[in-house]
């Protein structure tokens, strides 16, 4: 009897552990100035079923549009996109309860920060209208110190309405964390900075830069699974460019577009991500199309177009794939909901689950282990 009881107990324990392993925190940044949003929202997401439960929200946080979680899961860092009054904030984070507690904020040192990354030493921010990159050190309690470096970009592009000056749109670590890549929509350049995390002033030092197609407006990028290729999505014309990458140097290999040949509407490419297994690439257009394109990644980083489906909403600003690869979630800025798609891991094809997370102006979706 004792043996049977022990076996049953171990089976139940294993089942409970398996169930817990499929639970993730989904942390969502929003715009708070367009509808009724309190700021950052935390949900528990089940990657087996696609079900979700609300865990917590912040209070009275202004436009925490993009955010990043510390590696120890104890802190969330967010931008507060608010024109010349923009700040960067630190929140204490309890991953089990999902509760967020504001610790401190610092001046972003540039208007309208739109992307943020962190490691154990620093928090690095792309300031869109400021046209610069700000680097903040971390204090021992996880709070942000004052900015210790600001890297200013200069120049403009041929699109007079959108490229009148530098517009830094992204900062992104190379897989080995030796470099930080930065897309500048305003100057049609991708900059690669050598990253010196322990330096006191020159944390980022320019290694190289490369021009993309004039007027294309590089927005977001991602690395291939093996780190040998970089895929850059250009917002203004839908261009998708594949670069080879090695030691802080990019070389253009191939270029295509996420738009169909018949498409005649407004283009507004938005976000790009790899599936967790590195076999598929996804890219969204939040212009007239409001769709997401799927590509299979072949040898040498080559892309094979798989298909294109509606994101089932307007303004697909950001999307995220859960760490198991089972589901892809799209945040719609203008129709105020997150649409949950099921992923076929073999074909990469997306299908609507019918499940929605109603939420005011979702902008950034981040999955993290509970």
N, C-alpha and C positions, 0 to 999 in steps of 0.2 A: 504493500500500500504506500509506504514511504517513497519507494522508487517511482511509482506512478505519479505521486504528488509532486515529486521533484522534477519529473519530466514535464508535467503539465505547467508547472511554475516557470520552467525555463522556456517553454514554448510561448507562454503568455508574455514573458519578459522580452523575448526576441521579437515578438509581434509588436509590442509597444515601442521597442527601439526602432524597428523598421518604420513604424508610423511616424515617429518623431523625426527620423532622418528625411522624410519627405515633406516636412514643414519648414517653411522659410518666412522670414520677415520680408514683406514688400513695403518699402519706404518710398513715399511719393511727395515730391515737391510741387507746389502749385503757384499760380498767380492769384493774389488776393484782392486785386483792384478792379476785377471785372465782374465778380459775382461773390457769393457768400462762401468764402474759404477762410479757414483759421490758420492755414500755413502748411505744415508738414503732417502727413497722415501715415500711420503705420497699420498694416494689415497682416494677419497670419494667412499664408497661402499654402494650400495643399497641392503639391505637384503631382499627386496621383489622380486627383479628381478635378482640379481646377477650381475647387471651392475656396472661399475666403471668409475671414471674419475681421471686423474692425477691432483694433487693439487700443489705439490712443491717437490723440491729436495735440498739436501745440495750440497756444492761444496768442492772438494778436502779433503774429510774425508777418512782416511785410515781404511779399514776393520771394519766398525761398525757392526760386525756380530750379536751381540745380544743387545737388548735394552729393556727399561722399561719406563713406563710413570708415572709421579707423580699423586697422587690422585686428586690434584686440576687441573690437565691437563695443567699446565703452564710450565712443564719441561719434557724433554726426556733425559734419561741417557743412554749412550751406552758404550760398550767396544770398544777398538780399538786394534784388535788382530794383533800384529806386533812383535812377538818374544820377545827378551829382551827389546825392545823399546815400549812395549805395554803400553797403557794409558787407562784412563776412562774419558769420556767427558760429560759435561753438555750442553744442548741446551735449550734456551728459546723456548717455543712452543705456537703458536697461533692456537688453535684447530679449529677455524672457517676457517681461510685461509690455515692452514696446514704449515705455514712457520716455519722454524727452524733457530735459530740464535745461533751460538757457543758462550758460555759464558766462559768456562774454561776447562782445562784438568788436570788430576793428574796421576802420575806414578801408574800403577796398582799393583806394589809391587810383581809381579809374571808374568812369561811369558805366553802369549797366553790366556787371559781371554776368557771364553766361555759361561758364564751365568751371569745375573745381575738382582737383585731385589731391591726394595726400599720401604720405608715407610716414614712417616713424618719426621723422625729423621735421618735415615741412608740410605746409598747405600751399598749393599753387593755383592761381586763379587767372582766367582769361577775362579781361575787361573789354567788352565789345565796343561801346562808344568811346571808351578811353583809349582804345587802340594800344593797350599795353598788357603786360603780364606782371602780376604782383606775387611775391614770395613771402610767406609768413612763417616764422618759427613757431614751434610748439613749446609751451611751458610744461613743467613737470606734472601739473594737474590736468593737462590736455587742453588748456585754454590757449587762445591765440595771442602771441606776442605781436608787437607792431611790425608792419612790413619791413623786411630787411633788404629787399631789392625790388626795384621796379624797372622792367625792361620796356622801353618805349619803341613802338614801331612807327615808321614814317612811310608816306607814299599814298598813291591812290590808283584807281583803275579806270576803265573806259566807261563804266556805267555811272553816269553822273548822279543818279538818284541814290544808288546803293554803295558806290565806291568812291565817295568824295574824300575819304581819308582812310587810314588804317582801321580795320575792325577785326580784332583778334577774336576768333570764334571757338577755339578749342585749345586745351593743353592736354597732352597724353604721354604717359610713360612708355618708353621702349620696353620690351619684355625683360631685358636685363637691368632695367632701371638706371642705366648709365646715361640716357639721353631723355630729353623732353621734346616732343614734337608739337608744333603749334601752327594751326591753320589761320591764315589772315584773309578773310573774305574781301577786305577792301583793297588789298595790294596784289591779289592773285598769287600768293606765295605760301609755301610751306617752309617753316623755319625749324631747324634742328639744333637744339642747345645741349651742350655737354652739361651733365648734372653733377654738381658737387655738393651733396647734401650737408656735409659738415662745415662748409665754408661759412664765414660770417657776413660777407658782402656779395661776392660774385658767385652766387649759387648756380646761376645759369650763365653759361658762356657760349656764344654763338659758334657752332661748329660748321654749319653749312646752311644753304637755303636753295630752294628750287622753284622755278616759275611753273604755274599751271596755265591752262589756256586762258587767254586774255578775256576778261569779262565773265568768267565762269563762277568765281566766288567760292573758294574752298570752304566747306562748313565743318564736316566731321570726317574722321578716319578711323580705321581699325587695322590691326595686324593679322596676318595669316597665323594659323596654329603653330607653324614652325618658326615664325618670326622673320622669315626671309622676304616677305612681301607686305606692302602697305596698300590698302584700298582707300582712296580719297573720294568723297562725294562732294560735288560742287552744287551749291544751292541755286545759283542764278540761271543755269542752263541745263541742269540734269546730268551733267557729265560724271562718269564714274571712271577713275583712272587707277590703273595698277602700276605700282612702282616696285622695283627690287630694292631691298634694304640690306645694308651691312655697315656696321661701325659708324653710324651717324650720317650715312650718305644714301640719298634716294636717287634712283635712276628710272626714268619713265620706260615702261615696257609695253603697255597697251591702254587703249582708251575706248570707251563705249558710252552709251547713254541709258538711263533707266526709263526713258520715255519710249512709247511706241512710235513707229514712223508716221502713223495717222494722227497723232496727238497734236491739237492746235490750241490748247488752253494755256493758262498761266502756269509757269513752272516754279516750284518752291521746294526743292529737295531738302529733306530734313535730317534723317538719322540713318545710321548704318551699323550693323552688328553681325558677328559670326555666331553660328550655333556652337554650343559648348564642345561638340566633338570636332569642330573645325571643318565640317564637310559642306556647309551651306552658308551663303552670305545673303543678308536681307537689307533692303534699302527702301525708304519711304519718300513719297512726294506729298507735301501738304498744300500744294497749289490747287489748281482746279481738279486735278485727278483724285487726290486723297486715296492713294493706293500704295501697295507694298509689293516690291519685286523680289523674286527668289532666284538665286543663282547657285548652281552646284560648283564646288571648287575642285578642279582637276589637277593633274600633275603640273608642277612649276607654277602653281597659283593661278592657272588659267580659269576663266569663268565660262560656264555654260548656262544660258538663260533657261529657267525652268517654267516660270509663269508669273502672272501679275494678278492680284485680287484687290478689291476694294477694302479699305480699312474699316468700312462701315461707320464712318463718322467724318467730321470736318476738323481739319487742323491736326493731323497726326504728328505732333511735335516730337515725341520720343517713344521708343518702344524698348522692351526688355524681354529676354528669353529666360525662363526659370533655369536654375543650375542643372536640372536633370534633362533639360531639352524637350520636355513634354509639351509645354505651352509657351506661346508668344503673346505678350500683352501690349496693346497700343493705347497710349494716352492721347485723347482728343481734346485739344485746347478750346475749341469753339463749340463742340456739342456736349462738353462737360461729362465725359464718362471714359472709362477704360474698357476696351473691348478685349475679350479673352478668346484667343484662337488656339485650337489644338494643332500640334505639329506632327506630321508623319516623319519620323526620324529617318526612314529609308529614302523617301522621295523629296523631303523638304517641304511638301505641299501643306498649306494652311487651310483649316476648315473652321467655320464659326461654331463655337460651343453654345451660343445663345446667352452666355453669361456676361454680365456687365457690372462694373463697379461705378455707381454714380458718384461723381466728384467734380467740384468746380475747378475748371481750367487746369487739369493735370499737365505738368511740363516735364518732369523727370521721374523715372521709375528705376528703383535700385533693389535688387534682391540680395539678401544676406542671410546666412545661417543663423538660426535661433540659438 
